[in-house]
Amino acid sequence: MANTIGGSKLFIPKPPAKGSFPLDHYGECKHLMKQYTECLRETGSKVTTKCQSIAREYLECRMDKDLMVKEDLKYLGFNTDDDKSQN
């Protein structure tokens, strides 16, 4: 996204699709973030069912602590029926 003004390009920033959300300053969900990154490290950055489960818990934690807008997990890329049956 650049407009040309007098021969130079002007960058016009575009906001994130989901908007911005507060950082977890108090570390309320940090333990899940650490579990997720450790899971990715163990699997060589391959997203497994175990890693997806931790990611889901992390997003639920953020929603429960009002660190992000509550939204149905299916809109965030999770098939909630499959995830619950695999636990």
N, C-alpha and C positions, 0 to 999 in steps of 0.2 A: 504494500500500500504506500505508494509514493506519488505525490503530485510534483510536477515540475514548475518551479517558479524562477524565472530569470536564469535558466540553465542549470540550476542546482535542484536536487530532489528534496522535498519536504516530507518527512515521515509523519504519518498520522497514526498514533497508537489506537488500537482497538481493544476494548475491555474484554476480560475473559467471559466465555459463554455462561458460566454459572455465577459470575460475579466474584467478588473477593470475600474472604471469610477470615475471622480472627485467628491469629496464631495461638497455639496452645502454651501460653506463657507460664501457666502453673503446672504443666506436665501431666494433666489429667488423663491423657490418652497416650502418653509417651511410651509406656510399657508395651502397648500393642504395636506402635510404630517400630520399636526395637525388635519385637518378635517377627514382624513382617520382613524387615531388612535382613535379619538373621536367616529367615526361611529362604529368602532369595539368594543369600550367600551360599547356603547349604546346597541348594538345587542348581547352582550355576546360573542364576537369574531366570530359570524356567518357572513359569507360573504354574503351580500344582494346585490340586484341590485343597491341600493343607494351607498353602499360601493364600489362596482365594478366601478361605474361611477366616483367616486372620485379618485380611484386608476388609472383609465385610464387618467383622467385629470392631475394627478401628473406625470405620465410617459410622457405625451405629453409636459408638462411644462419642464421637464428635457431634453427632446429631443430638444425643441425649444430654450432652453438656452445653448445648446451644453454641457450639463452635462452628456449626454450619447449618444451613436450612434443612429441616426434616424433609426427606424425599423418599419415595418408594425405591428400594434397592434395585428393582428391575430397570429403572431409568438410569442407574449408575453402572449397568453392565452385569448385574448379578441375576441369576435365575434362582429366586428364593425358594421355590419348591424343591429343586434338585439339591441345593445347599443344605436344607434342613433334613432331607432324607439321608444324606451322607454322614451326618453327625452321629 
